[in-house]
Amino acid sequence: MTRTTESITPELYAYLVAQGEPVDAVLTDLAEETARLFPDRKGMQIGPEQGTFTTLLTRISGARDAVEIGTFTGYSSLCIARGLPEDGRLLALDISEEWTSVARRYWERAGVADRITLELGPALDSLRALPQEPQFDLAFVDADKEGYVSYWEELVPRMRPGGVLLADNTLSHGRVVKESETSPAVQGIRDFNAHLLGDDRVTQVLLPIGDGLTLALKN
Ligand SMILES: C[S@@+](CC[C@H](N)C(=O)[O-])C[C@H]1O[C@@H](n2cnc3c(N)ncnc32)[C@H](O)[C@@H]1O
């Protein structure tokens, strides 16, 4: 019988989260404040186990220079920043002043604000304005799904060999395999996943973490 990943029930998910490193007060408060201020948007934030995974991966990879596309209220950026060394740098890209103003407060509270530069504006413009040379050790993509392929094409040449790329929501809540789902966001993810299959600059795996997390290594 072929092995598959276990289906995660809400009960099993709660157990899984409870077995990980406990989430500290800063991240707990950030998740709670996000849910209070933006109840319709709280699902955009990565979950606690993905946050810990991101911090660990940042540390394991030895990343010093990181970039995030899609910051929202700062949960994932805080997790990346915590995995960086003290002289590490994270460039955080987003279009929303309102959402990222929450992020700024929590970066201060967590003592990592000096590692993070926030740039507001369309992320594609921000990426294209960067020098076209390898400069990042880690990238996290979590913005508009229609833009993933374009972000990827700007990112890969700017990654150092051995650099780590992460892309969130690559299962689209299961909609990637439903033919009736034709929204631009779902199609954007399908296009992205197919794009990576033909990309021999990287080696990648799609992990069943959160809503699907693609992990790739720049060869
Ligand atoms: C799913 S949320 C990011 C969640 C965040 N990574 C976290 O874990 O809390 C997506 C973010 O992408 C931003 N975004 C959407 N389109 C964008 C664009 N064209 N350029 C930059 N940011 C964009 C939104 O403002 C939003 O904050």
The ligand as an ORCA input file, in Angstrom:
! r2SCAN-3c Opt
* xyz 0 1
  C      -1.832     36.033      3.219
  S      -1.401     37.660      3.663
  C       0.222     37.455      4.347
  C       0.205     36.802      5.694
  C       1.515     36.857      6.443
  N       2.558     36.194      5.720
  C       1.352     36.276      7.829
  O       1.733     35.120      8.041
  O       0.801     36.959      8.688
  C      -1.105     38.398      2.107
  C      -0.513     39.802      2.142
  O      -0.086     40.093      0.818
  C      -0.255     41.477      0.616
  N      -0.317     41.721     -0.824
  C      -1.303     41.405     -1.694
  N      -0.989     41.791     -2.928
  C       0.232     42.369     -2.857
  C       1.114     42.961     -3.801
  N       0.798     43.045     -5.093
  N       2.279     43.445     -3.362
  C       2.637     43.361     -2.057
  N       1.849     42.803     -1.113
  C       0.668     42.312     -1.511
  C      -1.540     41.823      1.356
  O      -1.585     43.199      1.671
  C      -1.457     40.897      2.569
  O      -0.944     41.574      3.688
*
